[in-house]
Amino acid sequence: MTQIASGLQDAVFGGPGATRTRLTRAASPGDLVDARLPPTLLVLGAADNFIRADLVRGYDASLRAAGVPGRLVEVPYADHVFDHPYGSPGAQIARPAVLAFVREQVATGRNPSGR
C-alpha cells in the first residue's frame, strides 16, 4: 500500500507497514498492475492528506503503460472526502466525470474484464 501515508498504513495493518511486507504487497494496487485489469477510473482530491497524489499519478501512468484503459480525474484543492456532502464543489466535479466514464465504457461494449 505504497499509495497512502505511512501513519495510515500503520493504522490499517495494526503496526508498521514495513514489518508486514507480505500484507502490504497484497494490498498495494501498484504491485498488481496487469494488462488484464478492467477499465479504471481514478478520482483524486489534489490536496488529499491521506493518499499521496504523486503516487496516484504514478499508478495511473503504470496502468496506461500496461494498456489498461481509463483516466485520472483530479479534483483541484480537494482533500480526501471531497464529495461529501451531496452537491459539494468536489462532487460537482467528480460525479459528471464518473458518469461520462461509465457511459464511455458502456458505449465501447467492453465487458468487466476490460476486453
C-alpha positions as CSV (number, residue, x, y, z in Angstrom):
1,M,0.0,0.0,0.0
2,T,2.6,2.5,-1.1
3,Q,0.0,5.0,-2.2
4,I,-1.0,6.0,1.3
5,A,0.8,7.8,4.1
6,S,2.9,5.5,6.4
7,G,0.9,6.5,9.5
8,L,-2.3,5.4,7.8
9,Q,-0.6,2.1,6.8
10,D,0.3,1.6,10.4
11,A,-3.4,2.0,11.4
12,V,-4.7,-0.3,8.7
13,F,-2.2,-3.0,9.4
14,G,-2.1,-2.7,13.2
15,G,1.6,-1.7,13.2
16,P,4.3,-0.5,10.9
17,G,3.6,-1.5,7.3
18,A,7.3,-2.0,6.8
19,T,7.2,-5.1,9.1
20,R,4.2,-6.6,7.2
21,T,5.7,-6.6,3.7
22,R,3.6,-9.6,2.5
23,L,0.4,-8.0,3.6
24,T,1.3,-4.5,2.2
25,R,2.3,-6.0,-1.1
26,A,-1.0,-8.0,-1.3
27,A,-2.9,-4.8,-0.6
28,S,-0.9,-2.5,-2.9
29,P,-2.6,-1.7,-6.2
30,G,0.7,-0.5,-7.7
31,D,2.1,-4.0,-7.3
32,L,-0.8,-5.6,-9.0
33,V,-0.9,-3.7,-12.4
34,D,-1.7,-6.1,-15.2
35,A,-2.9,-5.5,-18.7
36,R,-5.9,-7.7,-18.0
37,L,-7.4,-5.2,-15.5
38,P,-10.7,-3.7,-16.4
39,P,-11.0,0.0,-17.4
40,T,-10.0,2.0,-14.4
41,L,-11.2,5.5,-13.3
42,L,-9.2,7.1,-10.6
43,V,-10.7,10.2,-8.8
44,L,-8.3,12.0,-6.6
45,G,-8.5,15.0,-4.4
46,A,-5.4,17.0,-5.5
47,A,-4.8,18.1,-1.9
48,D,-5.6,14.7,-0.3
49,N,-3.9,14.3,3.1
50,F,-4.2,10.5,3.2
51,I,-3.5,9.4,-0.3
52,R,-0.3,10.8,-1.9
53,A,-1.3,12.5,-5.2
54,D,2.1,11.9,-6.8
55,L,1.9,8.2,-6.2
56,V,-1.7,8.0,-7.6
57,R,-0.4,9.8,-10.7
58,G,2.3,7.2,-11.0
59,Y,-0.2,4.4,-10.6
60,D,-2.3,5.9,-13.3
61,A,0.8,6.1,-15.6
62,S,1.6,2.4,-14.8
63,L,-2.0,1.4,-15.7
64,R,-1.8,3.2,-19.0
65,A,1.7,1.9,-19.8
66,A,0.3,-1.6,-19.2
67,G,-2.5,-0.9,-21.7
68,V,-5.3,-0.6,-19.2
69,P,-7.9,1.9,-20.5
70,G,-9.1,4.6,-18.2
71,R,-8.3,8.0,-16.8
72,L,-7.4,10.1,-13.8
73,V,-9.6,12.9,-12.6
74,E,-8.1,15.3,-10.2
75,V,-10.4,17.5,-8.1
76,P,-8.5,20.7,-7.5
77,Y,-7.9,21.8,-3.9
78,A,-9.9,18.8,-2.6
79,D,-9.0,16.7,0.4
80,H,-9.8,13.1,0.9
81,V,-13.6,13.1,1.3
82,F,-14.3,15.8,-1.3
83,D,-17.7,14.5,-2.5
84,H,-19.5,14.9,0.8
85,P,-22.0,16.4,1.3
86,Y,-24.0,15.8,-1.8
87,G,-23.7,18.8,-4.1
88,S,-20.3,19.9,-2.7
89,P,-17.9,21.5,-5.2
90,G,-15.8,18.3,-5.3
91,A,-18.9,16.3,-6.0
92,Q,-20.0,18.6,-8.8
93,I,-16.7,17.9,-10.5
94,A,-16.5,14.2,-9.7
95,R,-20.0,12.9,-10.5
96,P,-20.2,14.1,-14.1
97,A,-16.7,12.7,-14.7
98,V,-17.7,9.3,-13.3
99,L,-20.9,9.3,-15.3
100,A,-19.0,10.1,-18.5
101,F,-16.5,7.4,-17.9
102,V,-19.2,4.8,-17.3
103,R,-21.1,5.9,-20.4
104,E,-17.9,5.7,-22.4
105,Q,-17.2,2.1,-21.2
106,V,-20.8,1.0,-22.0
107,A,-20.6,2.6,-25.5
108,T,-17.4,0.7,-26.3
109,G,-19.0,-2.6,-25.3
110,R,-16.2,-3.6,-23.0
111,N,-17.0,-6.4,-20.6
112,P,-16.0,-6.1,-17.0
113,S,-12.6,-7.7,-17.7
114,G,-11.8,-4.8,-20.0
115,R,-12.0,-6.7,-23.2
